[in-house]
Amino acid sequence: MKVLINERLSGHTTFKTGGIVKEYYIPENAQELISIYSDEARIIGGGSNILAADHDFNKVIDVGSFNTDFISYGKGKYKVGASVRLQQLIKRINSEGYGGIEYLYSVPGLIGGATVMNAGRGKSYHQCISDYIDKVVAIEGGKLKYLTKNECNFGYRDSLFKHSGMVIVSVGFSFPEITSEDSERLIQQRIDHCRLTQDNSCPNFGSVFCKSNKYIMKLAKRFSIKSGNCHFSNKTTNWLLNDGGTFDDAMKCIKKVERMHEILGQECKREVIVWE
C-alpha cells in the first residue's frame, strides 16, 4: 500500500479543487482497504463527480486501483472490480459480443463510482448501469457484504451506497448480446454527441444537478451564471466550468441556481458530491 503525505487533492479531482490531504492512502487490495477504512475517511475513485473544498483533509482513501479483477462466467455474466474503468469494461464485453452501456463510454469514471451514482444516459432515456447489475460486493463495518440488486435501492442517479458508509468492491453484471457493428456504431454516436454538445474547455465534473427545472437550467446556460472564475457553460446545460476558480466560487454558482429554483417553487437536487 502506498501512503502519500500532504498530497494535494486538486490533482485527483476532474474539477481541480481540493486542499492538502495529510494522509492519502492507495490500497492495492480489499484487505488493505478494510484495514485502513474508517468513518471519517473520504473515499475517491476517478474523482469525476466530486467538488472538494480547498481546506485540508485528514484522510483520503483512493480506490482507483485496489480491485481491477475482471472475471467472465460466460453468456454475458461478469464480475468486475470496482477499480475497472468504464471504457475498459465496455471494450471488453463488446469484444466478446455483449453490451448495453455504450452510452457511458464518454464518462471518465470507474465501475465503483458509476454504481454508486447509478450512472446513466439521461432521465428521458430511462437507461442506467443498474439495468444490468445482478449483485454488488461492498465493505461495511470492516467486513464484506453481499447485496442483491433490490437491496441496492437504485434510483435515478442514486443508490444505497450514495447515502451509506459502504465501499463497493466488485459488481456482478448480466449483459445482452450485441453485434460488433452495433457496439462500434453506438460508441461512435456517443463520441460524436459529446464533441457536439459537451463543453470540456475547462475542468468540470459533468452534470451538477440530477433533478432540476429545464427552463431554469436553460437560463443558467444562456446567461452563463458565474462567480469568480467558475461559471455555468453557455454550451452545455447543467454543466459547471472551472477556469482557475475556487471551491467557494463553484458553490456560489450552484447556490445561485438552487436559489432560482427555490424562488420559483421548483425541485432541485445536486448530483455532484460536495466535500466541505
N, C-alpha and C positions, 0 to 999 in steps of 0.2 A: 504494500500500500504506500502511496506517495502522500506526503503531507507538506503543503506549501504554507509558509509563514508570511503574514502580511501581504497576501495576494490581492491584487486589485480586481474587484468583482466586475467592473465595467468591461473587462476583457473577455468575459464569459457570457454576456448577455447581448442579444442582437440589437437592443435599443441603445446599448452603450452607456448605461448609467449603473451606479453601484459603487460604494466606497470600498475601504480596505477590509479584508477578511483576516482576522487574526489567525485562524486555523482553517485551511482549505484542504479537505480530505478527498482523495481519489482512490476509493477501494477497487480492488481487482476481482472480487468475487462476492457472493451473497454473504458468506461467513464473515468477511471483513466488514461488510456493510452493517450487519447485525451487531458486530462488536463495538462499533463507534456510534450507532444511531442513538439519538436522544430527542426528547420532545422539543427542546429549544433549537435543535439544528435545522437549518434551512436546506432544502433539497433542490438541486438544479440538475437538469439534463442537458438538452440542447440550448437552453436559455432563450428560446424564441417567444415565450409568452409571459415574460417577467419584466415588471417595471420596478427596479430596485432603488431604494433611497441612497443618497450619496454619503450617508454616515457610515461608521464602522459596524461590522458584524462580527460576532464572536466565533461562530462555527457554521461552515457550509460544507455539505457533502455533495460531491459531483458524481452522479450516477451514469455518466456518459460512456463508461467503458467497462463497468463491472460485470455485465452479462450480455455477451454477443452471441450466445448459443442460437443455433438455427437447426431445428430438427423437423424433418419431413416424415409423416406417417403414411403418406400415400393418399390418393383420392382427395386432394386439396386440403388435407388436415396438417397443420403445422403447430409447433411450439416455438415461440420466438422470444428471445431475450429482450429485456426492457431497453437495452443499450443499442439495439439494432436500429439503423436509420430507416426512415420510411422508404426512401428511394431504393435502398438495398433490398428491403422486403418486396417491393413491387417488382423490381427486376428479377428477383429470384423466382417468385411464384409465376410470373409471366413466362419465364424460360421453361417452366415445367407445365405450361398450359392452363394456368389458373389466374384469376384476377378478380377485380371488383372495386378496387380503391385507387385506380389510376388518377383520379381527380386530386389525390393527395400528393402527387409526385412533386409538386412545387413547394411543399411545406418543408422547411428546414428543421424538422424535429425528429425525435426518437419514438419508438413504439411505446415506451412507458408514458411519456408526456402526452402522446396522441391519445392514449387510452384514458388517462386522467381527464383530459379536456373533451373526450369523445369527439375528436376532430372530424369534420365533415365538409361537404361541398357547399352548403348554404341551406338556410331554413326552407326555402321554396322548393329545393330539390329532394328533401327528405332522404338524404344519404349521409351516413356516418360510419365510422370504423366499427362501431359496435354491432352493425348489421352482420358482421362475420365473426364476432367473438363468441367462443363457447365457454371459456373459463379464464380465470386470472389467478396467478400465484402472487401473493404480496407478503410483506413483513409487517406484523403488528405485535407490539409488546415483546419484541425480541424473538419472535417465532414466526415460522412460515404459516400462512393462512391460505386455504384453497377456497375460491369463491366461484359459484356458478354465474352465468351471465345475469340471471334475475337478481342475484344478491348484489350485483354491482350498481344497481339503481341508475342505469344510463338514461340520460335525457338530452335535450338539445344543448350541446356544449357543456355537458355536466355529467357527473358520476359520483359515486360514493367516495372515491379517492380524492376528489377535489375538496372534500369537507372533513377528511379524517387524517390521522397521522400515519396512515398506511403508505408503504412504498412498494410500487409494483416491481416484481422480479421477472416475471415472464407472462406471456399471453398466449392462449390457445385459440387458433383460428380454424374456420372451415370456409374455404373459398370455392366458388363455382368455376367450371371450365370456361376458357375463353381462347379464341384463336390468336396466334401471334400477330396477325394483321390487325385485329380489333384492338389488342392491347397497345400496339405501337401507334395506332391512329388516336386512341384516347389520350395517351401520354402527349403526343404532339399537339392535340387540341388543347390540352391543359397548358402546355408551354406557350403556345400562341396566344391563348386567352390572357395569361399572366403578363406577357410582353405588352399586350394591348391595353390592359386595364389596371395593372398594379404599378404603384409608384415606389420604386426602390432607389430613388435618387438620394435618399438619406437613410440612416439606420432606423429601423421600425420593428414592431412586433406583430404586424398584421392587424387584424381587426381589434378594435378597442372594446366594443360592446357586443354581447351576444343577444341582448334584447334592447331595441331602440325603435324610435319612430323614424321611418324612412324619409319623411319630409323634413324633419329637424336635422337629420344627418346630411341631407342634401344642402341645407343652409350652411351647415358647418363646412361642407366641401366647397360650396360656392364662394363663401367669404373667407375661407382658409383661416378659421379661428386660430389665434396664436397667443403665446405668452413667451416672452424671451425669445429663445432660439428653437422652440418647439411649435409646431403648427399642424393642423389637420390638412391633409393633402387636398389640393384642388383638382386632382385627377382621380383618386380612388376614395370612394365613400367609406367612412368609418375607419380611416387609416391615419395614424399619427406619425409624424416625421420628427426626427431629432437632428437638427442642423447645428450641433455643438451645444445643445441646451442641457439643462439640469433636471433632476427629478422633480424639483418644485415647479419648473416650467411646464413639464408634462402634466403634473397633477392639476395645475391651474387650468390648462386646456380641457382636461377631462371633466373637471368640476363645472366649467362654464357650460359644457354641453349637458351635463346632468341637471344643472340649474334650469336650462331651457326646457328640458323635459318636465321638471317639477312644476314650473310656472304654467305650462300648457296641459298639465294633468296627464302626462304620458309616461309609460313604464320605461325604465332604463336600467340595465344591469351590465356590469363590467364582465368582459371575457378575460381580459388581461389580469394576471395575478400581481397584486401590489405588495411589495416588501417594504414596510415602513419602519 
